[in-house]
Amino acid sequence: MALVLALWNLRTIPKVERPAPYNRANLFVRDRGRCVYCEIKLTMDETTVDHVLPKSRGGQTNYLNCVASCDLCNLRKAN
């Protein structure tokens, strides 16, 4: 026995939310314009992208591995 559902009054197609594309501007917005390490407020020009697991150790460039940071924290963390 199968259950069949009919949508008689469907006027619009439901939207499926897509994740925002990965880029520096979206990373800045996600991290609320602050360095994730020292929490100072940054401008877009001051923001650097830090790989939590460095690329040299197999880290990927994506939202799960990248954070917004200031120059000093990014240099301090190094590799």
PQR file with spaces between the fields and no chain letter, atoms N, CA, C, O and H, PARSE charges and radii, in Angstrom:
ATOM       1  N    MET     1       0.851   -1.174    0.000 -0.4000 1.5000
ATOM       2  CA   MET     1       0.000    0.000    0.000 -0.0000 2.0000
ATOM       3  C    MET     1       0.899    1.240    0.000  0.5500 1.7000
ATOM       4  O    MET     1       1.781    1.358    0.851 -0.5500 1.4000
ATOM       5  N    ALA     2       0.691    2.151   -0.928 -0.4000 1.5000
ATOM       6  CA   ALA     2       1.505    3.356   -1.039 -0.0000 2.0000
ATOM       7  C    ALA     2       0.671    4.576   -0.690  0.5500 1.7000
ATOM       8  O    ALA     2      -0.530    4.621   -0.955 -0.5500 1.4000
ATOM       9  H    ALA     2      -0.026    2.055   -1.620  0.4000 1.0000
ATOM      10  N    LEU     3       1.313    5.549   -0.102 -0.4000 1.5000
ATOM      11  CA   LEU     3       0.669    6.811    0.246 -0.0000 2.0000
ATOM      12  C    LEU     3       1.048    7.842   -0.805  0.5500 1.7000
ATOM      13  O    LEU     3       2.230    8.072   -1.060 -0.5500 1.4000
ATOM      14  H    LEU     3       2.289    5.513    0.114  0.4000 1.0000
ATOM      15  N    VAL     4       0.050    8.457   -1.411 -0.4000 1.5000
ATOM      16  CA   VAL     4       0.284    9.446   -2.448 -0.0000 2.0000
ATOM      17  C    VAL     4      -0.198   10.794   -1.943  0.5500 1.7000
ATOM      18  O    VAL     4      -1.313   10.920   -1.438 -0.5500 1.4000
ATOM      19  H    VAL     4      -0.910    8.270   -1.204  0.4000 1.0000
ATOM      20  N    LEU     5       0.656   11.799   -2.085 -0.4000 1.5000
ATOM      21  CA   LEU     5       0.320   13.146   -1.639 -0.0000 2.0000
ATOM      22  C    LEU     5       0.231   14.049   -2.860  0.5500 1.7000
ATOM      23  O    LEU     5       1.177   14.134   -3.644 -0.5500 1.4000
ATOM      24  H    LEU     5       1.562   11.696   -2.495  0.4000 1.0000
ATOM      25  N    ALA     6      -0.890   14.717   -3.021 -0.4000 1.5000
ATOM      26  CA   ALA     6      -1.067   15.619   -4.158 -0.0000 2.0000
ATOM      27  C    ALA     6      -1.112   17.049   -3.643  0.5500 1.7000
ATOM      28  O    ALA     6      -1.798   17.343   -2.665 -0.5500 1.4000
ATOM      29  H    ALA     6      -1.658   14.648   -2.384  0.4000 1.0000
ATOM      30  N    LEU     7      -0.377   17.937   -4.306 -0.4000 1.5000
ATOM      31  CA   LEU     7      -0.371   19.350   -3.951 -0.0000 2.0000
ATOM      32  C    LEU     7      -1.223   20.099   -4.976  0.5500 1.7000
ATOM      33  O    LEU     7      -0.735   20.494   -6.035 -0.5500 1.4000
ATOM      34  H    LEU     7       0.180   17.698   -5.101  0.4000 1.0000
ATOM      35  N    TRP     8      -2.481   20.283   -4.652 -0.4000 1.5000
ATOM      36  CA   TRP     8      -3.414   20.885   -5.591 -0.0000 2.0000
ATOM      37  C    TRP     8      -3.232   22.393   -5.712  0.5500 1.7000
ATOM      38  O    TRP     8      -3.415   22.942   -6.798 -0.5500 1.4000
ATOM      39  H    TRP     8      -2.878   19.962   -3.792  0.4000 1.0000
ATOM      40  N    ASN     9      -2.883   23.065   -4.645 -0.4000 1.5000
ATOM      41  CA   ASN     9      -2.834   24.520   -4.644 -0.0000 2.0000
ATOM      42  C    ASN     9      -1.421   25.075   -4.528  0.5500 1.7000
ATOM      43  O    ASN     9      -1.232   26.141   -3.944 -0.5500 1.4000
ATOM      44  H    ASN     9      -2.734   22.618   -3.762  0.4000 1.0000
ATOM      45  N    LEU    10      -0.453   24.400   -5.053 -0.4000 1.5000
ATOM      46  CA   LEU    10       0.920   24.863   -4.992 -0.0000 2.0000
ATOM      47  C    LEU    10       1.094   26.010   -5.979  0.5500 1.7000
ATOM      48  O    LEU    10       0.995   25.811   -7.189 -0.5500 1.4000
ATOM      49  H    LEU    10      -0.607   23.533   -5.527  0.4000 1.0000
ATOM      50  N    ARG    11       1.356   27.216   -5.462 -0.4000 1.5000
ATOM      51  CA   ARG    11       1.484   28.388   -6.316 -0.0000 2.0000
ATOM      52  C    ARG    11       2.940   28.774   -6.563  0.5500 1.7000
ATOM      53  O    ARG    11       3.265   29.335   -7.610 -0.5500 1.4000
ATOM      54  H    ARG    11       1.436   27.378   -4.479  0.4000 1.0000
ATOM      55  N    THR    12       3.796   28.484   -5.630 -0.4000 1.5000
ATOM      56  CA   THR    12       5.216   28.801   -5.801 -0.0000 2.0000
ATOM      57  C    THR    12       6.045   27.575   -5.472  0.5500 1.7000
ATOM      58  O    THR    12       5.642   26.716   -4.688 -0.5500 1.4000
ATOM      59  H    THR    12       3.532   28.029   -4.779  0.4000 1.0000
ATOM      60  N    ILE    13       7.196   27.516   -6.084 -0.4000 1.5000
ATOM      61  CA   ILE    13       8.109   26.414   -5.797 -0.0000 2.0000
ATOM      62  C    ILE    13       8.897   26.777   -4.542  0.5500 1.7000
ATOM      63  O    ILE    13       9.482   27.858   -4.475 -0.5500 1.4000
ATOM      64  H    ILE    13       7.524   28.214   -6.721  0.4000 1.0000
ATOM      65  N    PRO    14       8.923   25.897   -3.554 -0.5600 1.5000
ATOM      66  CA   PRO    14       9.666   26.210   -2.331  0.2800 2.0000
ATOM      67  C    PRO    14      11.149   26.435   -2.633  0.5500 1.7000
ATOM      68  O    PRO    14      11.744   25.712   -3.432 -0.5500 1.4000
ATOM      69  N    LYS    15      11.734   27.442   -1.989 -0.4000 1.5000
ATOM      70  CA   LYS    15      13.147   27.736   -2.197 -0.0000 2.0000
ATOM      71  C    LYS    15      14.008   26.835   -1.328  0.5500 1.7000
ATOM      72  O    LYS    15      13.694   26.577   -0.166 -0.5500 1.4000
ATOM      73  H    LYS    15      11.250   28.029   -1.341  0.4000 1.0000
ATOM      74  N    VAL    16      15.078   26.373   -1.903 -0.4000 1.5000
ATOM      75  CA   VAL    16      16.069   25.604   -1.160 -0.0000 2.0000
ATOM      76  C    VAL    16      17.236   26.540   -0.925  0.5500 1.7000
ATOM      77  O    VAL    16      17.835   27.040   -1.877 -0.5500 1.4000
ATOM      78  H    VAL    16      15.333   26.583   -2.847  0.4000 1.0000
ATOM      79  N    GLU    17      17.566   26.783    0.346 -0.4000 1.5000
ATOM      80  CA   GLU    17      18.655   27.711    0.639 -0.0000 2.0000
ATOM      81  C    GLU    17      19.987   27.072    0.329  0.5500 1.7000
ATOM      82  O    GLU    17      20.278   25.950    0.745 -0.5500 1.4000
ATOM      83  H    GLU    17      17.079   26.377    1.119  0.4000 1.0000
ATOM      84  N    ARG    18      20.791   27.814   -0.415 -0.4000 1.5000
ATOM      85  CA   ARG    18      22.130   27.355   -0.748 -0.0000 2.0000
ATOM      86  C    ARG    18      23.121   28.057    0.162  0.5500 1.7000
ATOM      87  O    ARG    18      22.909   29.208    0.546 -0.5500 1.4000
ATOM      88  H    ARG    18      20.555   28.725   -0.753  0.4000 1.0000
ATOM      89  N    PRO    19      24.189   27.380    0.503 -0.5600 1.5000
ATOM      90  CA   PRO    19      25.200   28.063    1.304  0.2800 2.0000
ATOM      91  C    PRO    19      25.850   29.188    0.501  0.5500 1.7000
ATOM      92  O    PRO    19      25.966   29.106   -0.722 -0.5500 1.4000
ATOM      93  N    ALA    20      26.265   30.226    1.195 -0.4000 1.5000
ATOM      94  CA   ALA    20      26.923   31.350    0.529 -0.0000 2.0000
ATOM      95  C    ALA    20      28.235   30.866   -0.075  0.5500 1.7000
ATOM      96  O    ALA    20      28.915   30.031    0.521 -0.5500 1.4000
ATOM      97  H    ALA    20      26.170   30.293    2.188  0.4000 1.0000
ATOM      98  N    PRO    21      28.601   31.375   -1.249 -0.5600 1.5000
ATOM      99  CA   PRO    21      29.863   30.949   -1.854  0.2800 2.0000
ATOM     100  C    PRO    21      31.041   31.372   -0.986  0.5500 1.7000
ATOM     101  O    PRO    21      30.992   32.410   -0.325 -0.5500 1.4000
ATOM     102  N    TYR    22      32.091   30.572   -0.991 -0.4000 1.5000
ATOM     103  CA   TYR    22      33.266   30.885   -0.189 -0.0000 2.0000
ATOM     104  C    TYR    22      34.035   32.034   -0.831  0.5500 1.7000
ATOM     105  O    TYR    22      34.441   31.955   -1.991 -0.5500 1.4000
ATOM     106  H    TYR    22      32.131   29.730   -1.528  0.4000 1.0000
ATOM     107  N    ASN    23      34.226   33.091   -0.068 -0.4000 1.5000
ATOM     108  CA   ASN    23      35.119   34.181   -0.455 -0.0000 2.0000
ATOM     109  C    ASN    23      35.454   34.992    0.798  0.5500 1.7000
ATOM     110  O    ASN    23      34.852   34.796    1.854 -0.5500 1.4000
ATOM     111  H    ASN    23      33.896   33.155    0.874  0.4000 1.0000
ATOM     112  N    ARG    24      36.406   35.888    0.672 -0.4000 1.5000
ATOM     113  CA   ARG    24      36.893   36.643    1.819 -0.0000 2.0000
ATOM     114  C    ARG    24      35.801   37.533    2.426  0.5500 1.7000
ATOM     115  O    ARG    24      35.724   37.674    3.646 -0.5500 1.4000
ATOM     116  H    ARG    24      36.895   36.047   -0.185  0.4000 1.0000
ATOM     117  N    ALA    25      34.973   38.123    1.593 -0.4000 1.5000
ATOM     118  CA   ALA    25      33.904   38.997    2.082 -0.0000 2.0000
ATOM     119  C    ALA    25      32.888   38.212    2.916  0.5500 1.7000
ATOM     120  O    ALA    25      32.458   38.685    3.968 -0.5500 1.4000
ATOM     121  H    ALA    25      35.035   38.009    0.601  0.4000 1.0000
ATOM     122  N    ASN    26      32.506   37.035    2.463 -0.4000 1.5000
ATOM     123  CA   ASN    26      31.557   36.220    3.223 -0.0000 2.0000
ATOM     124  C    ASN    26      32.181   35.684    4.508  0.5500 1.7000
ATOM     125  O    ASN    26      31.486   35.523    5.511 -0.5500 1.4000
ATOM     126  H    ASN    26      32.855   36.651    1.608  0.4000 1.0000
ATOM     127  N    LEU    27      33.469   35.411    4.488 -0.4000 1.5000
ATOM     128  CA   LEU    27      34.179   34.988    5.691 -0.0000 2.0000
ATOM     129  C    LEU    27      34.182   36.130    6.709  0.5500 1.7000
ATOM     130  O    LEU    27      33.995   35.898    7.904 -0.5500 1.4000
ATOM     131  H    LEU    27      34.033   35.543    3.673  0.4000 1.0000
ATOM     132  N    PHE    28      34.394   37.360    6.239 -0.4000 1.5000
ATOM     133  CA   PHE    28      34.368   38.552    7.087 -0.0000 2.0000
ATOM     134  C    PHE    28      33.001   38.700    7.755  0.5500 1.7000
ATOM     135  O    PHE    28      32.923   38.987    8.950 -0.5500 1.4000
ATOM     136  H    PHE    28      34.545   37.548    5.268  0.4000 1.0000
ATOM     137  N    VAL    29      31.934   38.507    6.998 -0.4000 1.5000
ATOM     138  CA   VAL    29      30.574   38.614    7.536 -0.0000 2.0000
ATOM     139  C    VAL    29      30.307   37.489    8.538  0.5500 1.7000
ATOM     140  O    VAL    29      29.747   37.729    9.608 -0.5500 1.4000
ATOM     141  H    VAL    29      31.997   38.274    6.028  0.4000 1.0000
ATOM     142  N    ARG    30      30.705   36.273    8.196 -0.4000 1.5000
ATOM     143  CA   ARG    30      30.484   35.142    9.092 -0.0000 2.0000
ATOM     144  C    ARG    30      31.135   35.348   10.454  0.5500 1.7000
ATOM     145  O    ARG    30      30.549   35.021   11.487 -0.5500 1.4000
ATOM     146  H    ARG    30      31.161   36.078    7.327  0.4000 1.0000
ATOM     147  N    ASP    31      32.355   35.893   10.451 -0.4000 1.5000
ATOM     148  CA   ASP    31      33.089   36.096   11.704 -0.0000 2.0000
ATOM     149  C    ASP    31      32.819   37.469   12.317  0.5500 1.7000
ATOM     150  O    ASP    31      33.531   37.902   13.223 -0.5500 1.4000
ATOM     151  H    ASP    31      32.831   36.159    9.613  0.4000 1.0000
ATOM     152  N    ARG    32      31.794   38.145   11.821 -0.4000 1.5000
ATOM     153  CA   ARG    32      31.305   39.421   12.351 -0.0000 2.0000
ATOM     154  C    ARG    32      32.358   40.523   12.379  0.5500 1.7000
ATOM     155  O    ARG    32      32.340   41.381   13.262 -0.5500 1.4000
ATOM     156  H    ARG    32      31.216   37.794   11.085  0.4000 1.0000
ATOM     157  N    GLY    33      33.272   40.500   11.418 -0.4000 1.5000
ATOM     158  CA   GLY    33      34.253   41.564   11.288 -0.0000 2.0000
ATOM     159  C    GLY    33      35.255   41.624   12.419  0.5500 1.7000
ATOM     160  O    GLY    33      35.799   42.687   12.716 -0.5500 1.4000
ATOM     161  H    GLY    33      33.287   39.803   10.701  0.4000 1.0000
ATOM     162  N    ARG    34      35.505   40.482   13.056 -0.4000 1.5000
ATOM     163  CA   ARG    34      36.451   40.437   14.172 -0.0000 2.0000
ATOM     164  C    ARG    34      37.460   39.318   13.955  0.5500 1.7000
ATOM     165  O    ARG    34      37.164   38.301   13.328 -0.5500 1.4000
ATOM     166  H    ARG    34      35.063   39.618   12.814  0.4000 1.0000
ATOM     167  N    CYS    35      38.651   39.532   14.487 -0.4000 1.5000
ATOM     168  CA   CYS    35      39.668   38.480   14.482 -0.0000 2.0000
ATOM     169  C    CYS    35      39.183   37.373   15.427  0.5500 1.7000
ATOM     170  O    CYS    35      38.806   37.661   16.564 -0.5500 1.4000
ATOM     171  H    CYS    35      38.891   40.358   14.996  0.4000 1.0000
ATOM     172  N    VAL    36      39.187   36.142   14.985 -0.4000 1.5000
ATOM     173  CA   VAL    36      38.686   35.052   15.832 -0.0000 2.0000
ATOM     174  C    VAL    36      39.626   34.735   16.997  0.5500 1.7000
ATOM     175  O    VAL    36      39.221   34.075   17.954 -0.5500 1.4000
ATOM     176  H    VAL    36      39.493   35.909   14.062  0.4000 1.0000
ATOM     177  N    TYR    37      40.867   35.197   16.926 -0.4000 1.5000
ATOM     178  CA   TYR    37      41.828   34.901   17.987 -0.0000 2.0000
ATOM     179  C    TYR    37      41.855   35.983   19.068  0.5500 1.7000
ATOM     180  O    TYR    37      41.722   35.672   20.252 -0.5500 1.4000
ATOM     181  H    TYR    37      41.196   35.734   16.149  0.4000 1.0000
ATOM     182  N    CYS    38      42.027   37.249   18.677 -0.4000 1.5000
ATOM     183  CA   CYS    38      42.125   38.320   19.679 -0.0000 2.0000
ATOM     184  C    CYS    38      40.853   39.164   19.763  0.5500 1.7000
ATOM     185  O    CYS    38      40.742   40.020   20.641 -0.5500 1.4000
ATOM     186  H    CYS    38      42.135   37.502   17.716  0.4000 1.0000
ATOM     187  N    GLU    39      39.910   38.939   18.880 -0.4000 1.5000
ATOM     188  CA   GLU    39      38.593   39.565   18.850 -0.0000 2.0000
ATOM     189  C    GLU    39      38.592   41.074   18.622  0.5500 1.7000
ATOM     190  O    GLU    39      37.616   41.744   18.959 -0.5500 1.4000
ATOM     191  H    GLU    39      40.001   38.244   18.167  0.4000 1.0000
ATOM     192  N    ILE    40      39.675   41.624   18.050 -0.4000 1.5000
ATOM     193  CA   ILE    40      39.635   43.049   17.721 -0.0000 2.0000
ATOM     194  C    ILE    40      38.776   43.250   16.482  0.5500 1.7000
ATOM     195  O    ILE    40      38.681   42.372   15.624 -0.5500 1.4000
ATOM     196  H    ILE    40      40.468   41.080   17.776  0.4000 1.0000
ATOM     197  N    LYS    41      38.155   44.415   16.404 -0.4000 1.5000
ATOM     198  CA   LYS    41      37.315   44.735   15.254 -0.0000 2.0000
ATOM     199  C    LYS    41      38.203   45.054   14.061  0.5500 1.7000
ATOM     200  O    LYS    41      39.181   45.791   14.190 -0.5500 1.4000
ATOM     201  H    LYS    41      38.232   45.128   17.101  0.4000 1.0000
ATOM     202  N    LEU    42      37.867   44.503   12.906 -0.4000 1.5000
ATOM     203  CA   LEU    42      38.661   44.669   11.688 -0.0000 2.0000
ATOM     204  C    LEU    42      37.853   45.357   10.611  0.5500 1.7000
ATOM     205  O    LEU    42      36.623   45.298   10.601 -0.5500 1.4000
ATOM     206  H    LEU    42      37.072   43.905   12.801  0.4000 1.0000
ATOM     207  N    THR    43      38.557   46.008    9.707 -0.4000 1.5000
ATOM     208  CA   THR    43      37.910   46.468    8.480 -0.0000 2.0000
ATOM     209  C    THR    43      38.138   45.374    7.439  0.5500 1.7000
ATOM     210  O    THR    43      38.917   44.445    7.654 -0.5500 1.4000
ATOM     211  H    THR    43      39.556   46.056    9.715  0.4000 1.0000
ATOM     212  N    MET    44      37.461   45.498    6.332 -0.4000 1.5000
ATOM     213  CA   MET    44      37.610   44.492    5.280 -0.0000 2.0000
ATOM     214  C    MET    44      39.059   44.448    4.784  0.5500 1.7000
ATOM     215  O    MET    44      39.579   43.373    4.484 -0.5500 1.4000
ATOM     216  H    MET    44      36.828   46.253    6.157  0.4000 1.0000
ATOM     217  N    ASP    45      39.714   45.619    4.696 -0.4000 1.5000
ATOM     218  CA   ASP    45      41.099   45.666    4.216 -0.0000 2.0000
ATOM     219  C    ASP    45      42.086   45.063    5.211  0.5500 1.7000
ATOM     220  O    ASP    45      43.132   44.557    4.804 -0.5500 1.4000
ATOM     221  H    ASP    45      39.292   46.492    4.940  0.4000 1.0000
ATOM     222  N    GLU    46      41.777   45.108    6.499 -0.4000 1.5000
ATOM     223  CA   GLU    46      42.673   44.566    7.529 -0.0000 2.0000
ATOM     224  C    GLU    46      42.512   43.057    7.712  0.5500 1.7000
ATOM     225  O    GLU    46      43.366   42.411    8.320 -0.5500 1.4000
ATOM     226  H    GLU    46      40.927   45.519    6.829  0.4000 1.0000
ATOM     227  N    THR    47      41.444   42.507    7.200 -0.4000 1.5000
ATOM     228  CA   THR    47      41.144   41.092    7.407 -0.0000 2.0000
ATOM     229  C    THR    47      42.030   40.201    6.552  0.5500 1.7000
ATOM     230  O    THR    47      42.156   40.409    5.345 -0.5500 1.4000
ATOM     231  H    THR    47      40.750   43.032    6.706  0.4000 1.0000
ATOM     232  N    THR    48      42.645   39.205    7.187 -0.4000 1.5000
ATOM     233  CA   THR    48      43.380   38.181    6.458 -0.0000 2.0000
ATOM     234  C    THR    48      42.692   36.850    6.693  0.5500 1.7000
ATOM     235  O    THR    48      42.001   36.664    7.694 -0.5500 1.4000
ATOM     236  H    THR    48      42.543   39.035    8.167  0.4000 1.0000
ATOM     237  N    VAL    49      42.884   35.935    5.773 -0.4000 1.5000
ATOM     238  CA   VAL    49      42.289   34.602    5.897 -0.0000 2.0000
ATOM     239  C    VAL    49      43.331   33.674    6.502  0.5500 1.7000
ATOM     240  O    VAL    49      44.432   33.534    5.971 -0.5500 1.4000
ATOM     241  H    VAL    49      43.445   36.085    4.960  0.4000 1.0000
ATOM     242  N    ASP    50      42.978   33.042    7.612 -0.4000 1.5000
ATOM     243  CA   ASP    50      43.885   32.098    8.256 -0.0000 2.0000
ATOM     244  C    ASP    50      43.332   30.689    8.106  0.5500 1.7000
ATOM     245  O    ASP    50      42.157   30.446    8.383 -0.5500 1.4000
ATOM     246  H    ASP    50      42.083   33.156    8.043  0.4000 1.0000
ATOM     247  N    HIS    51      44.161   29.774    7.675 -0.4000 1.5000
ATOM     248  CA   HIS    51      43.777   28.367    7.595 -0.0000 2.0000
ATOM     249  C    HIS    51      44.060   27.741    8.960  0.5500 1.7000
ATOM     250  O    HIS    51      45.202   27.745    9.420 -0.5500 1.4000
ATOM     251  H    HIS    51      45.115   29.971    7.450  0.4000 1.0000
ATOM     252  N    VAL    52      43.038   27.211    9.600 -0.4000 1.5000
ATOM     253  CA   VAL    52      43.196   26.598   10.923 -0.0000 2.0000
ATOM     254  C    VAL    52      44.174   25.433   10.818  0.5500 1.7000
ATOM     255  O    VAL    52      45.137   25.364   11.582 -0.5500 1.4000
ATOM     256  H    VAL    52      42.111   27.208    9.227  0.4000 1.0000
ATOM     257  N    LEU    53      43.942   24.533    9.896 -0.4000 1.5000
ATOM     258  CA   LEU    53      44.915   23.499    9.555 -0.0000 2.0000
ATOM     259  C    LEU    53      45.633   24.012    8.311  0.5500 1.7000
ATOM     260  O    LEU    53      45.026   24.088    7.243 -0.5500 1.4000
ATOM     261  H    LEU    53      43.160   24.589    9.276  0.4000 1.0000
ATOM     262  N    PRO    54      46.925   24.368    8.426 -0.5600 1.5000
ATOM     263  CA   PRO    54      47.625   24.988    7.297  0.2800 2.0000
ATOM     264  C    PRO    54      47.549   24.171    6.011  0.5500 1.7000
ATOM     265  O    PRO    54      47.477   22.942    6.035 -0.5500 1.4000
ATOM     266  N    LYS    55      47.568   24.883    4.895 -0.4000 1.5000
ATOM     267  CA   LYS    55      47.525   24.214    3.593 -0.0000 2.0000
ATOM     268  C    LYS    55      48.709   23.266    3.427  0.5500 1.7000
ATOM     269  O    LYS    55      48.594   22.229    2.774 -0.5500 1.4000
ATOM     270  H    LYS    55      47.627   25.881    4.875  0.4000 1.0000
ATOM     271  N    SER    56      49.857   23.627    4.027 -0.4000 1.5000
ATOM     272  CA   SER    56      51.037   22.781    3.915 -0.0000 2.0000
ATOM     273  C    SER    56      50.872   21.451    4.645  0.5500 1.7000
ATOM     274  O    SER    56      51.627   20.508    4.405 -0.5500 1.4000
ATOM     275  H    SER    56      49.950   24.469    4.558  0.4000 1.0000
ATOM     276  N    ARG    57      49.896   21.377    5.526 -0.4000 1.5000
ATOM     277  CA   ARG    57      49.621   20.136    6.260 -0.0000 2.0000
ATOM     278  C    ARG    57      48.329   19.483    5.792  0.5500 1.7000
ATOM     279  O    ARG    57      47.769   18.630    6.481 -0.5500 1.4000
ATOM     280  H    ARG    57      49.283   22.143    5.721  0.4000 1.0000
ATOM     281  N    GLY    58      47.862   19.886    4.621 -0.4000 1.5000
ATOM     282  CA   GLY    58      46.679   19.244    4.038 -0.0000 2.0000
ATOM     283  C    GLY    58      45.372   19.969    4.274  0.5500 1.7000
ATOM     284  O    GLY    58      44.313   19.450    3.922 -0.5500 1.4000
ATOM     285  H    GLY    58      48.317   20.579    4.062  0.4000 1.0000
ATOM     286  N    GLY    59      45.414   21.161    4.863 -0.4000 1.5000
ATOM     287  CA   GLY    59      44.193   21.918    5.108 -0.0000 2.0000
ATOM     288  C    GLY    59      43.597   22.445    3.813  0.5500 1.7000
ATOM     289  O    GLY    59      44.319   22.814    2.887 -0.5500 1.4000
ATOM     290  H    GLY    59      46.274   21.583    5.149  0.4000 1.0000
ATOM     291  N    GLN    60      42.285   22.476    3.760 -0.4000 1.5000
ATOM     292  CA   GLN    60      41.600   22.931    2.552 -0.0000 2.0000
ATOM     293  C    GLN    60      41.146   24.373    2.714  0.5500 1.7000
ATOM     294  O    GLN    60      41.042   24.883    3.830 -0.5500 1.4000
ATOM     295  H    GLN    60      41.699   22.176    4.513  0.4000 1.0000
ATOM     296  N    THR    61      40.880   25.017    1.598 -0.4000 1.5000
ATOM     297  CA   THR    61      40.362   26.379    1.616 -0.0000 2.0000
ATOM     298  C    THR    61      38.851   26.301    1.512  0.5500 1.7000
ATOM     299  O    THR    61      38.294   26.246    0.415 -0.5500 1.4000
ATOM     300  H    THR    61      40.964   24.603    0.692  0.4000 1.0000
ATOM     301  N    ASN    62      38.187   26.295    2.671 -0.4000 1.5000
ATOM     302  CA   ASN    62      36.736   26.262    2.725 -0.0000 2.0000
ATOM     303  C    ASN    62      36.268   26.852    4.050  0.5500 1.7000
ATOM     304  O    ASN    62      37.089   27.194    4.901 -0.5500 1.4000
ATOM     305  H    ASN    62      38.640   26.339    3.562  0.4000 1.0000
ATOM     306  N    TYR    63      34.957   26.972    4.230 -0.4000 1.5000
ATOM     307  CA   TYR    63      34.415   27.584    5.446 -0.0000 2.0000
ATOM     308  C    TYR    63      34.763   26.815    6.716  0.5500 1.7000
ATOM     309  O    TYR    63      34.837   27.413    7.789 -0.5500 1.4000
ATOM     310  H    TYR    63      34.290   26.694    3.538  0.4000 1.0000
ATOM     311  N    LEU    64      34.973   25.531    6.622 -0.4000 1.5000
ATOM     312  CA   LEU    64      35.268   24.742    7.815 -0.0000 2.0000
ATOM     313  C    LEU    64      36.694   24.928    8.295  0.5500 1.7000
ATOM     314  O    LEU    64      36.972   24.707    9.474 -0.5500 1.4000
ATOM     315  H    LEU    64      34.913   25.045    5.750  0.4000 1.0000
ATOM     316  N    ASN    65      37.599   25.324    7.427 -0.4000 1.5000
ATOM     317  CA   ASN    65      39.011   25.407    7.791 -0.0000 2.0000
ATOM     318  C    ASN    65      39.560   26.833    7.801  0.5500 1.7000
ATOM     319  O    ASN    65      40.699   27.034    8.220 -0.5500 1.4000
ATOM     320  H    ASN    65      37.373   25.504    6.470  0.4000 1.0000
ATOM     321  N    CYS    66      38.804   27.815    7.362 -0.4000 1.5000
ATOM     322  CA   CYS    66      39.305   29.184    7.276 -0.0000 2.0000
ATOM     323  C    CYS    66      38.564   30.105    8.235  0.5500 1.7000
ATOM     324  O    CYS    66      37.362   29.960    8.460 -0.5500 1.4000
ATOM     325  H    CYS    66      37.878   27.652    7.021  0.4000 1.0000
ATOM     326  N    VAL    67      39.312   31.061    8.797 -0.4000 1.5000
ATOM     327  CA   VAL    67      38.743   32.058    9.699 -0.0000 2.0000
ATOM     328  C    VAL    67      39.318   33.423    9.356  0.5500 1.7000
ATOM     329  O    VAL    67      40.377   33.524    8.736 -0.5500 1.4000
ATOM     330  H    VAL    67      40.288   31.179    8.614  0.4000 1.0000
ATOM     331  N    ALA    68      38.611   34.470    9.763 -0.4000 1.5000
ATOM     332  CA   ALA    68      39.110   35.836    9.601 -0.0000 2.0000
ATOM     333  C    ALA    68      40.045   36.137   10.760  0.5500 1.7000
ATOM     334  O    ALA    68      39.746   35.820   11.911 -0.5500 1.4000
ATOM     335  H    ALA    68      37.750   34.388   10.266  0.4000 1.0000
ATOM     336  N    SER    69      41.175   36.748   10.447 -0.4000 1.5000
ATOM     337  CA   SER    69      42.119   37.107   11.508 -0.0000 2.0000
ATOM     338  C    SER    69      42.847   38.391   11.145  0.5500 1.7000
ATOM     339  O    SER    69      42.841   38.829    9.995 -0.5500 1.4000
ATOM     340  H    SER    69      41.418   37.006    9.512  0.4000 1.0000
ATOM     341  N    CYS    70      43.479   38.987   12.161 -0.4000 1.5000
ATOM     342  CA   CYS    70      44.301   40.166   11.909 -0.0000 2.0000
ATOM     343  C    CYS    70      45.689   39.692   11.473  0.5500 1.7000
ATOM     344  O    CYS    70      46.037   38.523   11.642 -0.5500 1.4000
ATOM     345  H    CYS    70      43.485   38.632   13.096  0.4000 1.0000
ATOM     346  N    ASP    71      46.475   40.609   10.911 -0.4000 1.5000
ATOM     347  CA   ASP    71      47.819   40.259   10.442 -0.0000 2.0000
ATOM     348  C    ASP    71      48.683   39.688   11.561  0.5500 1.7000
ATOM     349  O    ASP    71      49.370   38.684   11.370 -0.5500 1.4000
ATOM     350  H    ASP    71      46.193   41.559   10.774  0.4000 1.0000
ATOM     351  N    LEU    72      48.647   40.331   12.732 -0.4000 1.5000
ATOM     352  CA   LEU    72      49.499   39.919   13.835 -0.0000 2.0000
ATOM     353  C    LEU    72      49.194   38.485   14.286  0.5500 1.7000
ATOM     354  O    LEU    72      50.108   37.682   14.470 -0.5500 1.4000
ATOM     355  H    LEU    72      48.088   41.146   12.887  0.4000 1.0000
ATOM     356  N    CYS    73      47.921   38.172   14.461 -0.4000 1.5000
ATOM     357  CA   CYS    73      47.553   36.811   14.890 -0.0000 2.0000
ATOM     358  C    CYS    73      47.875   35.778   13.816  0.5500 1.7000
ATOM     359  O    CYS    73      48.300   34.666   14.126 -0.5500 1.4000
ATOM     360  H    CYS    73      47.178   38.824   14.312  0.4000 1.0000
ATOM     361  N    ASN    74      47.672   36.147   12.556 -0.4000 1.5000
ATOM     362  CA   ASN    74      47.963   35.233   11.462 -0.0000 2.0000
ATOM     363  C    ASN    74      49.461   34.942   11.404  0.5500 1.7000
ATOM     364  O    ASN    74      49.856   33.793   11.205 -0.5500 1.4000
ATOM     365  H    ASN    74      47.326   37.051   12.304  0.4000 1.0000
ATOM     366  N    LEU    75      50.299   35.966   11.574 -0.4000 1.5000
ATOM     367  CA   LEU    75      51.745   35.764   11.579 -0.0000 2.0000
ATOM     368  C    LEU    75      52.214   34.993   12.807  0.5500 1.7000
ATOM     369  O    LEU    75      53.106   34.149   12.718 -0.5500 1.4000
ATOM     370  H    LEU    75      49.978   36.899   11.735  0.4000 1.0000
ATOM     371  N    ARG    76      51.606   35.291   13.953 -0.4000 1.5000
ATOM     372  CA   ARG    76      51.976   34.622   15.208 -0.0000 2.0000
ATOM     373  C    ARG    76      51.680   33.122   15.122  0.5500 1.7000
ATOM     374  O    ARG    76      52.468   32.303   15.594 -0.5500 1.4000
ATOM     375  H    ARG    76      50.882   35.977   14.025  0.4000 1.0000
ATOM     376  N    LYS    77      50.566   32.774   14.529 -0.4000 1.5000
ATOM     377  CA   LYS    77      50.196   31.363   14.423 -0.0000 2.0000
ATOM     378  C    LYS    77      51.129   30.637   13.479  0.5500 1.7000
ATOM     379  O    LYS    77      51.493   29.488   13.728 -0.5500 1.4000
ATOM     380  H    LYS    77      49.926   33.440   14.145  0.4000 1.0000
ATOM     381  N    ALA    78      51.518   31.289   12.404 -0.4000 1.5000
ATOM     382  CA   ALA    78      52.453   30.756   11.411 -0.0000 2.0000
ATOM     383  C    ALA    78      51.981   29.408   10.871  0.5500 1.7000
ATOM     384  O    ALA    78      50.799   29.238   10.572 -0.5500 1.4000
ATOM     385  H    ALA    78      51.221   32.223   12.202  0.4000 1.0000
ATOM     386  N    ASN    79      52.904   28.449   10.744 -0.4000 1.5000
ATOM     387  CA   ASN    79      52.580   27.171   10.138 -0.0000 2.0000
ATOM     388  C    ASN    79      52.431   26.131   11.226  0.5500 1.7000
ATOM     389  O    ASN    79      52.155   24.967   10.933 -0.5500 1.4000
ATOM     390  H    ASN    79      53.864   28.588   10.987  0.4000 1.0000
